[in-house]
Amino acid sequence: MWFFACCIHQARIDTGCKAEDGSCYSNLIVDVSFDKNLVLIGNDTVIQMKTTMRNLGELSFNTSFLVHYPEEVLFNSFKPSAISEQVNCAQFNNTAIYCMLSDPFYQRMVVELDFLFEVFRNSFEKNTGFVSLPALEIGVTAVTDNDTSPADNTVSRNVSLAAYTRVTLQV
């Protein structure tokens, strides 16, 4: 009869993070900007939004962000910049886009994405002949396992709206 002795050992993986339990505490910073401050409904058809996310803390794991936009605009596409790390995005529903970053999102890494949205006059006028909103509000929320300052992980920006009309006066 053979007997095997078995021992249970705990192994600690060194992440390089300072917490005693090996946890990493990231510090994500999110910024959003648009290619224009005013959208002329009936003239402009595309809005470009640049989203930048940086990690100023330790390694970040399970890092993602959600882009929220109003139902009056249509998501067209996204394009990561050349400096961006690997990121995958997909439309979550008709008012949100979900993006997942590769693990880990290292300290001082940057992700820059350009999102394109389309605007159509009939989506805003809703059969009234008037633009139904004074501005478009688009927000971005970043999420990770452990963040030292989660308050700066949500950013919301507005783009003003105005109706574009052609009026011809004859004398």
Phi and psi in radians as a Rosetta constraint file:
Dihedral C 1 N 2 CA 2 C 2 CIRCULARHARMONIC -1.874 0.35
Dihedral N 2 CA 2 C 2 N 3 CIRCULARHARMONIC 2.425 0.35
Dihedral C 2 N 3 CA 3 C 3 CIRCULARHARMONIC -2.125 0.35
Dihedral N 3 CA 3 C 3 N 4 CIRCULARHARMONIC 2.340 0.35
Dihedral C 3 N 4 CA 4 C 4 CIRCULARHARMONIC -1.965 0.35
Dihedral N 4 CA 4 C 4 N 5 CIRCULARHARMONIC 2.238 0.35
Dihedral C 4 N 5 CA 5 C 5 CIRCULARHARMONIC -1.568 0.35
Dihedral N 5 CA 5 C 5 N 6 CIRCULARHARMONIC 2.370 0.35
Dihedral C 5 N 6 CA 6 C 6 CIRCULARHARMONIC -2.186 0.35
Dihedral N 6 CA 6 C 6 N 7 CIRCULARHARMONIC 2.422 0.35
Dihedral C 6 N 7 CA 7 C 7 CIRCULARHARMONIC -2.106 0.35
Dihedral N 7 CA 7 C 7 N 8 CIRCULARHARMONIC 2.570 0.35
Dihedral C 7 N 8 CA 8 C 8 CIRCULARHARMONIC -1.858 0.35
Dihedral N 8 CA 8 C 8 N 9 CIRCULARHARMONIC 2.167 0.35
Dihedral C 8 N 9 CA 9 C 9 CIRCULARHARMONIC -2.103 0.35
Dihedral N 9 CA 9 C 9 N 10 CIRCULARHARMONIC 2.519 0.35
Dihedral C 9 N 10 CA 10 C 10 CIRCULARHARMONIC -1.754 0.35
Dihedral N 10 CA 10 C 10 N 11 CIRCULARHARMONIC 2.303 0.35
Dihedral C 10 N 11 CA 11 C 11 CIRCULARHARMONIC -1.942 0.35
Dihedral N 11 CA 11 C 11 N 12 CIRCULARHARMONIC 2.363 0.35
Dihedral C 11 N 12 CA 12 C 12 CIRCULARHARMONIC -1.834 0.35
Dihedral N 12 CA 12 C 12 N 13 CIRCULARHARMONIC 2.212 0.35
Dihedral C 12 N 13 CA 13 C 13 CIRCULARHARMONIC -1.583 0.35
Dihedral N 13 CA 13 C 13 N 14 CIRCULARHARMONIC 2.222 0.35
Dihedral C 13 N 14 CA 14 C 14 CIRCULARHARMONIC -1.445 0.35
Dihedral N 14 CA 14 C 14 N 15 CIRCULARHARMONIC 1.927 0.35
Dihedral C 14 N 15 CA 15 C 15 CIRCULARHARMONIC -1.573 0.35
Dihedral N 15 CA 15 C 15 N 16 CIRCULARHARMONIC -0.220 0.35
Dihedral C 15 N 16 CA 16 C 16 CIRCULARHARMONIC 1.501 0.35
Dihedral N 16 CA 16 C 16 N 17 CIRCULARHARMONIC 0.045 0.35
Dihedral C 16 N 17 CA 17 C 17 CIRCULARHARMONIC -1.553 0.35
Dihedral N 17 CA 17 C 17 N 18 CIRCULARHARMONIC 2.751 0.35
Dihedral C 17 N 18 CA 18 C 18 CIRCULARHARMONIC -1.456 0.35
Dihedral N 18 CA 18 C 18 N 19 CIRCULARHARMONIC -0.346 0.35
Dihedral C 18 N 19 CA 19 C 19 CIRCULARHARMONIC -1.151 0.35
Dihedral N 19 CA 19 C 19 N 20 CIRCULARHARMONIC 2.506 0.35
Dihedral C 19 N 20 CA 20 C 20 CIRCULARHARMONIC -1.087 0.35
Dihedral N 20 CA 20 C 20 N 21 CIRCULARHARMONIC -0.554 0.35
Dihedral C 20 N 21 CA 21 C 21 CIRCULARHARMONIC -1.497 0.35
Dihedral N 21 CA 21 C 21 N 22 CIRCULARHARMONIC 0.062 0.35
Dihedral C 21 N 22 CA 22 C 22 CIRCULARHARMONIC 1.529 0.35
Dihedral N 22 CA 22 C 22 N 23 CIRCULARHARMONIC -0.004 0.35
Dihedral C 22 N 23 CA 23 C 23 CIRCULARHARMONIC -1.183 0.35
Dihedral N 23 CA 23 C 23 N 24 CIRCULARHARMONIC 2.532 0.35
Dihedral C 23 N 24 CA 24 C 24 CIRCULARHARMONIC -1.845 0.35
Dihedral N 24 CA 24 C 24 N 25 CIRCULARHARMONIC 2.427 0.35
Dihedral C 24 N 25 CA 25 C 25 CIRCULARHARMONIC -2.056 0.35
Dihedral N 25 CA 25 C 25 N 26 CIRCULARHARMONIC 1.792 0.35
Dihedral C 25 N 26 CA 26 C 26 CIRCULARHARMONIC -1.467 0.35
Dihedral N 26 CA 26 C 26 N 27 CIRCULARHARMONIC 3.034 0.35
Dihedral C 26 N 27 CA 27 C 27 CIRCULARHARMONIC -2.521 0.35
Dihedral N 27 CA 27 C 27 N 28 CIRCULARHARMONIC 1.573 0.35
Dihedral C 27 N 28 CA 28 C 28 CIRCULARHARMONIC -1.423 0.35
Dihedral N 28 CA 28 C 28 N 29 CIRCULARHARMONIC 2.412 0.35
Dihedral C 28 N 29 CA 29 C 29 CIRCULARHARMONIC -2.160 0.35
Dihedral N 29 CA 29 C 29 N 30 CIRCULARHARMONIC 2.220 0.35
Dihedral C 29 N 30 CA 30 C 30 CIRCULARHARMONIC -2.034 0.35
Dihedral N 30 CA 30 C 30 N 31 CIRCULARHARMONIC 2.420 0.35
Dihedral C 30 N 31 CA 31 C 31 CIRCULARHARMONIC -2.408 0.35
Dihedral N 31 CA 31 C 31 N 32 CIRCULARHARMONIC 2.583 0.35
Dihedral C 31 N 32 CA 32 C 32 CIRCULARHARMONIC -2.350 0.35
Dihedral N 32 CA 32 C 32 N 33 CIRCULARHARMONIC 2.387 0.35
Dihedral C 32 N 33 CA 33 C 33 CIRCULARHARMONIC -2.493 0.35
Dihedral N 33 CA 33 C 33 N 34 CIRCULARHARMONIC 2.740 0.35
Dihedral C 33 N 34 CA 34 C 34 CIRCULARHARMONIC -2.029 0.35
Dihedral N 34 CA 34 C 34 N 35 CIRCULARHARMONIC 2.770 0.35
Dihedral C 34 N 35 CA 35 C 35 CIRCULARHARMONIC -1.358 0.35
Dihedral N 35 CA 35 C 35 N 36 CIRCULARHARMONIC -0.193 0.35
Dihedral C 35 N 36 CA 36 C 36 CIRCULARHARMONIC -2.626 0.35
Dihedral N 36 CA 36 C 36 N 37 CIRCULARHARMONIC 2.664 0.35
Dihedral C 36 N 37 CA 37 C 37 CIRCULARHARMONIC -1.606 0.35
Dihedral N 37 CA 37 C 37 N 38 CIRCULARHARMONIC -0.336 0.35
Dihedral C 37 N 38 CA 38 C 38 CIRCULARHARMONIC -2.346 0.35
Dihedral N 38 CA 38 C 38 N 39 CIRCULARHARMONIC 2.286 0.35
Dihedral C 38 N 39 CA 39 C 39 CIRCULARHARMONIC -1.884 0.35
Dihedral N 39 CA 39 C 39 N 40 CIRCULARHARMONIC 2.160 0.35
Dihedral C 39 N 40 CA 40 C 40 CIRCULARHARMONIC -1.601 0.35
Dihedral N 40 CA 40 C 40 N 41 CIRCULARHARMONIC 1.820 0.35
Dihedral C 40 N 41 CA 41 C 41 CIRCULARHARMONIC -1.180 0.35
Dihedral N 41 CA 41 C 41 N 42 CIRCULARHARMONIC 2.172 0.35
Dihedral C 41 N 42 CA 42 C 42 CIRCULARHARMONIC 1.841 0.35
Dihedral N 42 CA 42 C 42 N 43 CIRCULARHARMONIC -0.272 0.35
Dihedral C 42 N 43 CA 43 C 43 CIRCULARHARMONIC -2.103 0.35
Dihedral N 43 CA 43 C 43 N 44 CIRCULARHARMONIC -0.943 0.35
Dihedral C 43 N 44 CA 44 C 44 CIRCULARHARMONIC -1.405 0.35
Dihedral N 44 CA 44 C 44 N 45 CIRCULARHARMONIC 2.416 0.35
Dihedral C 44 N 45 CA 45 C 45 CIRCULARHARMONIC -2.084 0.35
Dihedral N 45 CA 45 C 45 N 46 CIRCULARHARMONIC -0.237 0.35
Dihedral C 45 N 46 CA 46 C 46 CIRCULARHARMONIC -2.296 0.35
Dihedral N 46 CA 46 C 46 N 47 CIRCULARHARMONIC 2.410 0.35
Dihedral C 46 N 47 CA 47 C 47 CIRCULARHARMONIC -2.059 0.35
Dihedral N 47 CA 47 C 47 N 48 CIRCULARHARMONIC 2.283 0.35
Dihedral C 47 N 48 CA 48 C 48 CIRCULARHARMONIC -1.894 0.35
Dihedral N 48 CA 48 C 48 N 49 CIRCULARHARMONIC 2.243 0.35
Dihedral C 48 N 49 CA 49 C 49 CIRCULARHARMONIC -2.080 0.35
Dihedral N 49 CA 49 C 49 N 50 CIRCULARHARMONIC 2.224 0.35
Dihedral C 49 N 50 CA 50 C 50 CIRCULARHARMONIC -1.743 0.35
Dihedral N 50 CA 50 C 50 N 51 CIRCULARHARMONIC 2.182 0.35
Dihedral C 50 N 51 CA 51 C 51 CIRCULARHARMONIC -1.971 0.35
Dihedral N 51 CA 51 C 51 N 52 CIRCULARHARMONIC 2.228 0.35
Dihedral C 51 N 52 CA 52 C 52 CIRCULARHARMONIC -2.128 0.35
Dihedral N 52 CA 52 C 52 N 53 CIRCULARHARMONIC 2.313 0.35
Dihedral C 52 N 53 CA 53 C 53 CIRCULARHARMONIC -2.262 0.35
Dihedral N 53 CA 53 C 53 N 54 CIRCULARHARMONIC 2.300 0.35
Dihedral C 53 N 54 CA 54 C 54 CIRCULARHARMONIC -2.160 0.35
Dihedral N 54 CA 54 C 54 N 55 CIRCULARHARMONIC 2.681 0.35
Dihedral C 54 N 55 CA 55 C 55 CIRCULARHARMONIC -2.007 0.35
Dihedral N 55 CA 55 C 55 N 56 CIRCULARHARMONIC 1.945 0.35
Dihedral C 55 N 56 CA 56 C 56 CIRCULARHARMONIC -1.723 0.35
Dihedral N 56 CA 56 C 56 N 57 CIRCULARHARMONIC 0.066 0.35
Dihedral C 56 N 57 CA 57 C 57 CIRCULARHARMONIC -1.972 0.35
Dihedral N 57 CA 57 C 57 N 58 CIRCULARHARMONIC -2.604 0.35
Dihedral C 57 N 58 CA 58 C 58 CIRCULARHARMONIC -1.392 0.35
Dihedral N 58 CA 58 C 58 N 59 CIRCULARHARMONIC -3.054 0.35
Dihedral C 58 N 59 CA 59 C 59 CIRCULARHARMONIC -0.926 0.35
Dihedral N 59 CA 59 C 59 N 60 CIRCULARHARMONIC 2.513 0.35
Dihedral C 59 N 60 CA 60 C 60 CIRCULARHARMONIC -2.055 0.35
Dihedral N 60 CA 60 C 60 N 61 CIRCULARHARMONIC 2.255 0.35
Dihedral C 60 N 61 CA 61 C 61 CIRCULARHARMONIC -2.025 0.35
Dihedral N 61 CA 61 C 61 N 62 CIRCULARHARMONIC 2.629 0.35
Dihedral C 61 N 62 CA 62 C 62 CIRCULARHARMONIC 0.938 0.35
Dihedral N 62 CA 62 C 62 N 63 CIRCULARHARMONIC 0.844 0.35
Dihedral C 62 N 63 CA 63 C 63 CIRCULARHARMONIC -1.562 0.35
Dihedral N 63 CA 63 C 63 N 64 CIRCULARHARMONIC 2.267 0.35
Dihedral C 63 N 64 CA 64 C 64 CIRCULARHARMONIC -2.605 0.35
Dihedral N 64 CA 64 C 64 N 65 CIRCULARHARMONIC 2.930 0.35
Dihedral C 64 N 65 CA 65 C 65 CIRCULARHARMONIC -2.569 0.35
Dihedral N 65 CA 65 C 65 N 66 CIRCULARHARMONIC 2.727 0.35
Dihedral C 65 N 66 CA 66 C 66 CIRCULARHARMONIC -2.143 0.35
Dihedral N 66 CA 66 C 66 N 67 CIRCULARHARMONIC 2.248 0.35
Dihedral C 66 N 67 CA 67 C 67 CIRCULARHARMONIC -1.766 0.35
Dihedral N 67 CA 67 C 67 N 68 CIRCULARHARMONIC 2.154 0.35
Dihedral C 67 N 68 CA 68 C 68 CIRCULARHARMONIC -1.866 0.35
Dihedral N 68 CA 68 C 68 N 69 CIRCULARHARMONIC 2.314 0.35
Dihedral C 68 N 69 CA 69 C 69 CIRCULARHARMONIC -2.488 0.35
Dihedral N 69 CA 69 C 69 N 70 CIRCULARHARMONIC 2.763 0.35
Dihedral C 69 N 70 CA 70 C 70 CIRCULARHARMONIC -1.256 0.35
Dihedral N 70 CA 70 C 70 N 71 CIRCULARHARMONIC 2.720 0.35
Dihedral C 70 N 71 CA 71 C 71 CIRCULARHARMONIC -1.187 0.35
Dihedral N 71 CA 71 C 71 N 72 CIRCULARHARMONIC -0.239 0.35
Dihedral C 71 N 72 CA 72 C 72 CIRCULARHARMONIC -1.293 0.35
Dihedral N 72 CA 72 C 72 N 73 CIRCULARHARMONIC -0.291 0.35
Dihedral C 72 N 73 CA 73 C 73 CIRCULARHARMONIC -1.888 0.35
Dihedral N 73 CA 73 C 73 N 74 CIRCULARHARMONIC 2.730 0.35
Dihedral C 73 N 74 CA 74 C 74 CIRCULARHARMONIC -1.953 0.35
Dihedral N 74 CA 74 C 74 N 75 CIRCULARHARMONIC 2.311 0.35
Dihedral C 74 N 75 CA 75 C 75 CIRCULARHARMONIC -1.255 0.35
Dihedral N 75 CA 75 C 75 N 76 CIRCULARHARMONIC 2.268 0.35
Dihedral C 75 N 76 CA 76 C 76 CIRCULARHARMONIC -1.804 0.35
Dihedral N 76 CA 76 C 76 N 77 CIRCULARHARMONIC -1.005 0.35
Dihedral C 76 N 77 CA 77 C 77 CIRCULARHARMONIC -2.891 0.35
Dihedral N 77 CA 77 C 77 N 78 CIRCULARHARMONIC 3.018 0.35
Dihedral C 77 N 78 CA 78 C 78 CIRCULARHARMONIC -2.428 0.35
Dihedral N 78 CA 78 C 78 N 79 CIRCULARHARMONIC 2.685 0.35
Dihedral C 78 N 79 CA 79 C 79 CIRCULARHARMONIC -2.505 0.35
Dihedral N 79 CA 79 C 79 N 80 CIRCULARHARMONIC 2.105 0.35
Dihedral C 79 N 80 CA 80 C 80 CIRCULARHARMONIC -1.305 0.35
Dihedral N 80 CA 80 C 80 N 81 CIRCULARHARMONIC 2.578 0.35
Dihedral C 80 N 81 CA 81 C 81 CIRCULARHARMONIC -1.350 0.35
Dihedral N 81 CA 81 C 81 N 82 CIRCULARHARMONIC 2.944 0.35
Dihedral C 81 N 82 CA 82 C 82 CIRCULARHARMONIC -1.109 0.35
Dihedral N 82 CA 82 C 82 N 83 CIRCULARHARMONIC -0.496 0.35
Dihedral C 82 N 83 CA 83 C 83 CIRCULARHARMONIC -1.476 0.35
Dihedral N 83 CA 83 C 83 N 84 CIRCULARHARMONIC -0.132 0.35
Dihedral C 83 N 84 CA 84 C 84 CIRCULARHARMONIC -1.295 0.35
Dihedral N 84 CA 84 C 84 N 85 CIRCULARHARMONIC 2.565 0.35
Dihedral C 84 N 85 CA 85 C 85 CIRCULARHARMONIC -1.413 0.35
Dihedral N 85 CA 85 C 85 N 86 CIRCULARHARMONIC 3.071 0.35
Dihedral C 85 N 86 CA 86 C 86 CIRCULARHARMONIC -1.114 0.35
Dihedral N 86 CA 86 C 86 N 87 CIRCULARHARMONIC 2.241 0.35
Dihedral C 86 N 87 CA 87 C 87 CIRCULARHARMONIC -2.520 0.35
Dihedral N 87 CA 87 C 87 N 88 CIRCULARHARMONIC 2.441 0.35
Dihedral C 87 N 88 CA 88 C 88 CIRCULARHARMONIC -2.122 0.35
Dihedral N 88 CA 88 C 88 N 89 CIRCULARHARMONIC 2.271 0.35
Dihedral C 88 N 89 CA 89 C 89 CIRCULARHARMONIC -2.177 0.35
Dihedral N 89 CA 89 C 89 N 90 CIRCULARHARMONIC 2.603 0.35
Dihedral C 89 N 90 CA 90 C 90 CIRCULARHARMONIC -2.607 0.35
Dihedral N 90 CA 90 C 90 N 91 CIRCULARHARMONIC 2.609 0.35
Dihedral C 90 N 91 CA 91 C 91 CIRCULARHARMONIC -1.194 0.35
Dihedral N 91 CA 91 C 91 N 92 CIRCULARHARMONIC 2.175 0.35
Dihedral C 91 N 92 CA 92 C 92 CIRCULARHARMONIC -1.435 0.35
Dihedral N 92 CA 92 C 92 N 93 CIRCULARHARMONIC -0.836 0.35
Dihedral C 92 N 93 CA 93 C 93 CIRCULARHARMONIC -2.711 0.35
Dihedral N 93 CA 93 C 93 N 94 CIRCULARHARMONIC -2.860 0.35
Dihedral C 93 N 94 CA 94 C 94 CIRCULARHARMONIC -1.379 0.35
Dihedral N 94 CA 94 C 94 N 95 CIRCULARHARMONIC 0.062 0.35
Dihedral C 94 N 95 CA 95 C 95 CIRCULARHARMONIC -2.380 0.35
Dihedral N 95 CA 95 C 95 N 96 CIRCULARHARMONIC 0.280 0.35
Dihedral C 95 N 96 CA 96 C 96 CIRCULARHARMONIC -2.670 0.35
Dihedral N 96 CA 96 C 96 N 97 CIRCULARHARMONIC 2.583 0.35
Dihedral C 96 N 97 CA 97 C 97 CIRCULARHARMONIC -2.172 0.35
Dihedral N 97 CA 97 C 97 N 98 CIRCULARHARMONIC 2.305 0.35
Dihedral C 97 N 98 CA 98 C 98 CIRCULARHARMONIC -1.883 0.35
Dihedral N 98 CA 98 C 98 N 99 CIRCULARHARMONIC 2.253 0.35
Dihedral C 98 N 99 CA 99 C 99 CIRCULARHARMONIC -2.181 0.35
Dihedral N 99 CA 99 C 99 N 100 CIRCULARHARMONIC 2.354 0.35
Dihedral C 99 N 100 CA 100 C 100 CIRCULARHARMONIC -2.061 0.35
Dihedral N 100 CA 100 C 100 N 101 CIRCULARHARMONIC 2.290 0.35
Dihedral C 100 N 101 CA 101 C 101 CIRCULARHARMONIC -1.659 0.35
Dihedral N 101 CA 101 C 101 N 102 CIRCULARHARMONIC 2.669 0.35
Dihedral C 101 N 102 CA 102 C 102 CIRCULARHARMONIC -1.195 0.35
Dihedral N 102 CA 102 C 102 N 103 CIRCULARHARMONIC 2.603 0.35
Dihedral C 102 N 103 CA 103 C 103 CIRCULARHARMONIC -1.636 0.35
Dihedral N 103 CA 103 C 103 N 104 CIRCULARHARMONIC 2.512 0.35
Dihedral C 103 N 104 CA 104 C 104 CIRCULARHARMONIC -1.417 0.35
Dihedral N 104 CA 104 C 104 N 105 CIRCULARHARMONIC 2.769 0.35
Dihedral C 104 N 105 CA 105 C 105 CIRCULARHARMONIC -1.596 0.35
Dihedral N 105 CA 105 C 105 N 106 CIRCULARHARMONIC 1.754 0.35
Dihedral C 105 N 106 CA 106 C 106 CIRCULARHARMONIC -1.213 0.35
Dihedral N 106 CA 106 C 106 N 107 CIRCULARHARMONIC 2.836 0.35
Dihedral C 106 N 107 CA 107 C 107 CIRCULARHARMONIC -1.031 0.35
Dihedral N 107 CA 107 C 107 N 108 CIRCULARHARMONIC 2.401 0.35
Dihedral C 107 N 108 CA 108 C 108 CIRCULARHARMONIC 1.206 0.35
Dihedral N 108 CA 108 C 108 N 109 CIRCULARHARMONIC 0.171 0.35
Dihedral C 108 N 109 CA 109 C 109 CIRCULARHARMONIC -1.336 0.35
Dihedral N 109 CA 109 C 109 N 110 CIRCULARHARMONIC 2.697 0.35
Dihedral C 109 N 110 CA 110 C 110 CIRCULARHARMONIC -2.315 0.35
Dihedral N 110 CA 110 C 110 N 111 CIRCULARHARMONIC 2.413 0.35
Dihedral C 110 N 111 CA 111 C 111 CIRCULARHARMONIC -2.124 0.35
Dihedral N 111 CA 111 C 111 N 112 CIRCULARHARMONIC 2.205 0.35
Dihedral C 111 N 112 CA 112 C 112 CIRCULARHARMONIC -2.169 0.35
Dihedral N 112 CA 112 C 112 N 113 CIRCULARHARMONIC 2.205 0.35
Dihedral C 112 N 113 CA 113 C 113 CIRCULARHARMONIC -2.241 0.35
Dihedral N 113 CA 113 C 113 N 114 CIRCULARHARMONIC 2.416 0.35
Dihedral C 113 N 114 CA 114 C 114 CIRCULARHARMONIC -1.805 0.35
Dihedral N 114 CA 114 C 114 N 115 CIRCULARHARMONIC 2.129 0.35
Dihedral C 114 N 115 CA 115 C 115 CIRCULARHARMONIC -1.832 0.35
Dihedral N 115 CA 115 C 115 N 116 CIRCULARHARMONIC 2.389 0.35
Dihedral C 115 N 116 CA 116 C 116 CIRCULARHARMONIC -1.928 0.35
Dihedral N 116 CA 116 C 116 N 117 CIRCULARHARMONIC 2.272 0.35
Dihedral C 116 N 117 CA 117 C 117 CIRCULARHARMONIC -2.112 0.35
Dihedral N 117 CA 117 C 117 N 118 CIRCULARHARMONIC 2.561 0.35
Dihedral C 117 N 118 CA 118 C 118 CIRCULARHARMONIC -1.866 0.35
Dihedral N 118 CA 118 C 118 N 119 CIRCULARHARMONIC 2.513 0.35
Dihedral C 118 N 119 CA 119 C 119 CIRCULARHARMONIC -2.154 0.35
Dihedral N 119 CA 119 C 119 N 120 CIRCULARHARMONIC 2.393 0.35
Dihedral C 119 N 120 CA 120 C 120 CIRCULARHARMONIC -2.256 0.35
Dihedral N 120 CA 120 C 120 N 121 CIRCULARHARMONIC 2.409 0.35
Dihedral C 120 N 121 CA 121 C 121 CIRCULARHARMONIC -0.954 0.35
Dihedral N 121 CA 121 C 121 N 122 CIRCULARHARMONIC -0.807 0.35
Dihedral C 121 N 122 CA 122 C 122 CIRCULARHARMONIC -1.156 0.35
Dihedral N 122 CA 122 C 122 N 123 CIRCULARHARMONIC -0.395 0.35
Dihedral C 122 N 123 CA 123 C 123 CIRCULARHARMONIC -1.222 0.35
Dihedral N 123 CA 123 C 123 N 124 CIRCULARHARMONIC -0.480 0.35
Dihedral C 123 N 124 CA 124 C 124 CIRCULARHARMONIC -1.665 0.35
Dihedral N 124 CA 124 C 124 N 125 CIRCULARHARMONIC -0.570 0.35
Dihedral C 124 N 125 CA 125 C 125 CIRCULARHARMONIC -1.386 0.35
Dihedral N 125 CA 125 C 125 N 126 CIRCULARHARMONIC -0.526 0.35
Dihedral C 125 N 126 CA 126 C 126 CIRCULARHARMONIC 0.842 0.35
Dihedral N 126 CA 126 C 126 N 127 CIRCULARHARMONIC 0.851 0.35
Dihedral C 126 N 127 CA 127 C 127 CIRCULARHARMONIC 1.106 0.35
Dihedral N 127 CA 127 C 127 N 128 CIRCULARHARMONIC 0.315 0.35
Dihedral C 127 N 128 CA 128 C 128 CIRCULARHARMONIC -1.802 0.35
Dihedral N 128 CA 128 C 128 N 129 CIRCULARHARMONIC -0.369 0.35
Dihedral C 128 N 129 CA 129 C 129 CIRCULARHARMONIC 1.528 0.35
Dihedral N 129 CA 129 C 129 N 130 CIRCULARHARMONIC -0.052 0.35
Dihedral C 129 N 130 CA 130 C 130 CIRCULARHARMONIC -2.108 0.35
Dihedral N 130 CA 130 C 130 N 131 CIRCULARHARMONIC 2.570 0.35
Dihedral C 130 N 131 CA 131 C 131 CIRCULARHARMONIC -1.218 0.35
Dihedral N 131 CA 131 C 131 N 132 CIRCULARHARMONIC 2.179 0.35
Dihedral C 131 N 132 CA 132 C 132 CIRCULARHARMONIC -1.408 0.35
Dihedral N 132 CA 132 C 132 N 133 CIRCULARHARMONIC -0.225 0.35
Dihedral C 132 N 133 CA 133 C 133 CIRCULARHARMONIC -2.229 0.35
Dihedral N 133 CA 133 C 133 N 134 CIRCULARHARMONIC 2.509 0.35
Dihedral C 133 N 134 CA 134 C 134 CIRCULARHARMONIC -1.372 0.35
Dihedral N 134 CA 134 C 134 N 135 CIRCULARHARMONIC -0.409 0.35
Dihedral C 134 N 135 CA 135 C 135 CIRCULARHARMONIC -2.754 0.35
Dihedral N 135 CA 135 C 135 N 136 CIRCULARHARMONIC 2.766 0.35
Dihedral C 135 N 136 CA 136 C 136 CIRCULARHARMONIC -1.706 0.35
Dihedral N 136 CA 136 C 136 N 137 CIRCULARHARMONIC 2.276 0.35
Dihedral C 136 N 137 CA 137 C 137 CIRCULARHARMONIC -1.918 0.35
Dihedral N 137 CA 137 C 137 N 138 CIRCULARHARMONIC 2.141 0.35
Dihedral C 137 N 138 CA 138 C 138 CIRCULARHARMONIC -2.170 0.35
Dihedral N 138 CA 138 C 138 N 139 CIRCULARHARMONIC 2.288 0.35
Dihedral C 138 N 139 CA 139 C 139 CIRCULARHARMONIC -2.177 0.35
Dihedral N 139 CA 139 C 139 N 140 CIRCULARHARMONIC 2.701 0.35
Dihedral C 139 N 140 CA 140 C 140 CIRCULARHARMONIC -2.277 0.35
Dihedral N 140 CA 140 C 140 N 141 CIRCULARHARMONIC 2.293 0.35
Dihedral C 140 N 141 CA 141 C 141 CIRCULARHARMONIC -2.176 0.35
Dihedral N 141 CA 141 C 141 N 142 CIRCULARHARMONIC 2.165 0.35
Dihedral C 141 N 142 CA 142 C 142 CIRCULARHARMONIC -1.761 0.35
Dihedral N 142 CA 142 C 142 N 143 CIRCULARHARMONIC 2.540 0.35
Dihedral C 142 N 143 CA 143 C 143 CIRCULARHARMONIC -2.382 0.35
Dihedral N 143 CA 143 C 143 N 144 CIRCULARHARMONIC 2.472 0.35
Dihedral C 143 N 144 CA 144 C 144 CIRCULARHARMONIC -2.605 0.35
Dihedral N 144 CA 144 C 144 N 145 CIRCULARHARMONIC 3.028 0.35
Dihedral C 144 N 145 CA 145 C 145 CIRCULARHARMONIC -1.104 0.35
Dihedral N 145 CA 145 C 145 N 146 CIRCULARHARMONIC -0.934 0.35
Dihedral C 145 N 146 CA 146 C 146 CIRCULARHARMONIC -2.354 0.35
Dihedral N 146 CA 146 C 146 N 147 CIRCULARHARMONIC 2.001 0.35
Dihedral C 146 N 147 CA 147 C 147 CIRCULARHARMONIC -2.158 0.35
Dihedral N 147 CA 147 C 147 N 148 CIRCULARHARMONIC 2.305 0.35
Dihedral C 147 N 148 CA 148 C 148 CIRCULARHARMONIC -1.276 0.35
Dihedral N 148 CA 148 C 148 N 149 CIRCULARHARMONIC -0.468 0.35
Dihedral C 148 N 149 CA 149 C 149 CIRCULARHARMONIC -2.371 0.35
Dihedral N 149 CA 149 C 149 N 150 CIRCULARHARMONIC 1.266 0.35
Dihedral C 149 N 150 CA 150 C 150 CIRCULARHARMONIC -1.185 0.35
Dihedral N 150 CA 150 C 150 N 151 CIRCULARHARMONIC -0.241 0.35
Dihedral C 150 N 151 CA 151 C 151 CIRCULARHARMONIC -1.105 0.35
Dihedral N 151 CA 151 C 151 N 152 CIRCULARHARMONIC -0.503 0.35
Dihedral C 151 N 152 CA 152 C 152 CIRCULARHARMONIC -1.674 0.35
Dihedral N 152 CA 152 C 152 N 153 CIRCULARHARMONIC 0.326 0.35
Dihedral C 152 N 153 CA 153 C 153 CIRCULARHARMONIC -1.593 0.35
Dihedral N 153 CA 153 C 153 N 154 CIRCULARHARMONIC -0.066 0.35
Dihedral C 153 N 154 CA 154 C 154 CIRCULARHARMONIC -2.123 0.35
Dihedral N 154 CA 154 C 154 N 155 CIRCULARHARMONIC 2.235 0.35
Dihedral C 154 N 155 CA 155 C 155 CIRCULARHARMONIC -2.287 0.35
Dihedral N 155 CA 155 C 155 N 156 CIRCULARHARMONIC 2.406 0.35
Dihedral C 155 N 156 CA 156 C 156 CIRCULARHARMONIC -2.291 0.35
Dihedral N 156 CA 156 C 156 N 157 CIRCULARHARMONIC 2.342 0.35
Dihedral C 156 N 157 CA 157 C 157 CIRCULARHARMONIC -2.288 0.35
Dihedral N 157 CA 157 C 157 N 158 CIRCULARHARMONIC 2.624 0.35
Dihedral C 157 N 158 CA 158 C 158 CIRCULARHARMONIC -1.981 0.35
Dihedral N 158 CA 158 C 158 N 159 CIRCULARHARMONIC 2.538 0.35
Dihedral C 158 N 159 CA 159 C 159 CIRCULARHARMONIC -2.106 0.35
Dihedral N 159 CA 159 C 159 N 160 CIRCULARHARMONIC 2.166 0.35
Dihedral C 159 N 160 CA 160 C 160 CIRCULARHARMONIC -1.195 0.35
Dihedral N 160 CA 160 C 160 N 161 CIRCULARHARMONIC 2.619 0.35
Dihedral C 160 N 161 CA 161 C 161 CIRCULARHARMONIC -2.074 0.35
Dihedral N 161 CA 161 C 161 N 162 CIRCULARHARMONIC 2.529 0.35
Dihedral C 161 N 162 CA 162 C 162 CIRCULARHARMONIC -2.564 0.35
Dihedral N 162 CA 162 C 162 N 163 CIRCULARHARMONIC 2.615 0.35
Dihedral C 162 N 163 CA 163 C 163 CIRCULARHARMONIC -1.480 0.35
Dihedral N 163 CA 163 C 163 N 164 CIRCULARHARMONIC 2.385 0.35
Dihedral C 163 N 164 CA 164 C 164 CIRCULARHARMONIC -1.773 0.35
Dihedral N 164 CA 164 C 164 N 165 CIRCULARHARMONIC 2.144 0.35
Dihedral C 164 N 165 CA 165 C 165 CIRCULARHARMONIC -2.275 0.35
Dihedral N 165 CA 165 C 165 N 166 CIRCULARHARMONIC 2.631 0.35
Dihedral C 165 N 166 CA 166 C 166 CIRCULARHARMONIC -1.860 0.35
Dihedral N 166 CA 166 C 166 N 167 CIRCULARHARMONIC 2.164 0.35
Dihedral C 166 N 167 CA 167 C 167 CIRCULARHARMONIC -2.140 0.35
Dihedral N 167 CA 167 C 167 N 168 CIRCULARHARMONIC 2.238 0.35
Dihedral C 167 N 168 CA 168 C 168 CIRCULARHARMONIC -1.998 0.35
Dihedral N 168 CA 168 C 168 N 169 CIRCULARHARMONIC 2.168 0.35
Dihedral C 168 N 169 CA 169 C 169 CIRCULARHARMONIC -1.828 0.35
Dihedral N 169 CA 169 C 169 N 170 CIRCULARHARMONIC 2.292 0.35
Dihedral C 169 N 170 CA 170 C 170 CIRCULARHARMONIC -2.029 0.35
Dihedral N 170 CA 170 C 170 N 171 CIRCULARHARMONIC 2.372 0.35
